[in-house]
Structures are given as structure tokens and as C-alpha cells.
């Protein structure tokens, strides 16, 4: 949502000559098109391959969307050109601080209506730290990475599932994530959630034993503001109040997913101040996948 036409020369990659990364929802029998920009028009620079093998992560969870990642093996090797090239993958240990700008591309819906884009779209999104993201969803794991605006308005959406989230490091583009799920599209306080590529280096290299993809260590500079967020689901309420009373935290927002929780006698359905510097917010927990649309 709120994207713009993408330059096919800027976003033109797979993982290696014969592999690609996608979300855990890609069936056999589909055809992969590389170098495509226009879904309805001519694409003179594209190549196509059928999928000969799909390897999905063995620990994928349909209930939490954890480990939402697959490797697709193509029927034959792809010829790299000015329009088709491999992307570097974020290596194990890479860090993505809150606010770092990433880009996501796809042909998904561009408005709340179900219409998909004909021309490849791109949108820039800041990273939202896992702690802050978990405050909204309550089920964000280390295998996920989030991106979006606090005010909403820009996001990946239905039909973008399996697409790449990438970040620029010098002259290189590095894939940081794979489109996975979200609460609606572009809603305030609900960033898009992606499979975190850096968590899967060992798994990917264990499957692709020849012509392995290039992994690049991405490091964010400065202080990560996400450290200021605490999810009530992973931190005791008593401890939060104790730290606040000691003066260790000047202000803290606690966000509890709906249905309502009762903590130490407090039960609230809206923003409520519990003690000096502490705020409780209850939010709806329904989440939808960004399912692939044929």
C-alpha cells in the first residue's frame, strides 16, 4: 500500500542460479517468472522456470507463522543478466535497529480493495524493533522482523506474501526479510511482519550445498531505540512497576493484546495510567496472513 512503480533494474533478484526464497505457501506446479515488471504487458527481459522442489522449514507453525520460509528449487539454472541478478542475504548475527529504512516489492493489493497491481510496486518502510512489534501482536519471535510506520499508511499487503524485504548497504542490496503476515494492511501500530532471513543461514546452507548464496553481515550503527520497549507478555508486570518506582524507567507503555487481561486487580479495555510513568493499552489481537493470490 502507498507504494510506487518499481524500477526493474533496481529490484531484480533471486538467491542463486537455481534457488529462490519464499513464504511457506508456494505449491508445486507453479511457474516462477524472473525479470518481470508488468503482469499484463510485455516483459522482453524475463525468464521463466517451473518449480521442481520445495523445501519448507520443518518447524513452520501455521498458528503463529513462525519459521514462515521455504526454498524453491527451479527446474533449471537461470542466466543472470542486467535484469536478473542474485541478492545478498543477511548473515547470522546481522542487526537491524529501529528506524533503518528497508524496501519491499510486490504485485499485491494497493488499496483496501482486493485489486492487485499490474506493475511491480515498491515502498520504503522503517524497521520496527521486535519488542515494540510484540507489543502489538504478542507473538513476535526472534525468527521475525517487522517494518512499517507507527501512523500506518504504507505496508506490504495481500498478494505480496513471499516477496523480499531488502536494505541497502553501500552498493549492495541485502535481503533482510520475507513477507509473512500482518493485521490488515497499513494500520496504525501494526507493522508488517516478515521472516527474518539472518536466522536461517545455517538452514539454507544445509539445503543448498553447491553454488551457495552469498551472506553479508549487516550492522546497524548507533543505539537501538527498541530497547526502551517491554512486552507485558514476556516481562513480569510486578517487575515493571518495581523498576518504575525505583526510577529506572521514566516512561513505559505496556500494551496487552485483546481479550482483556487482569493484572494485580487492574482490568482495562482502553488506555489507562496505572502508576507514574506507566500506561496500559489493550489492543485487538486478530491477525491475517498476506496470502498469495494467483
Secondary structure by P-SEA (a helix, b strand, c coil): ccccccccccccccccccbbbbcccccccbbbbccccccccccccbbbbcccccccccccccccccccbbbbbccbbbbbcccbbbbbcccccccccccbbbbbbccccccccccccccbbbbbbbbbcaaaaaaacccccccbbbbbbccccbbbccccccbbbbbbcccbbbbccccccccccccccccbbbccccccaaaaaacccccccbbbbbbbccccccccccccccccaaaaaaaaaaccccbbbbbbcccccccccccccccccccccbbbbbbbcccccccccc
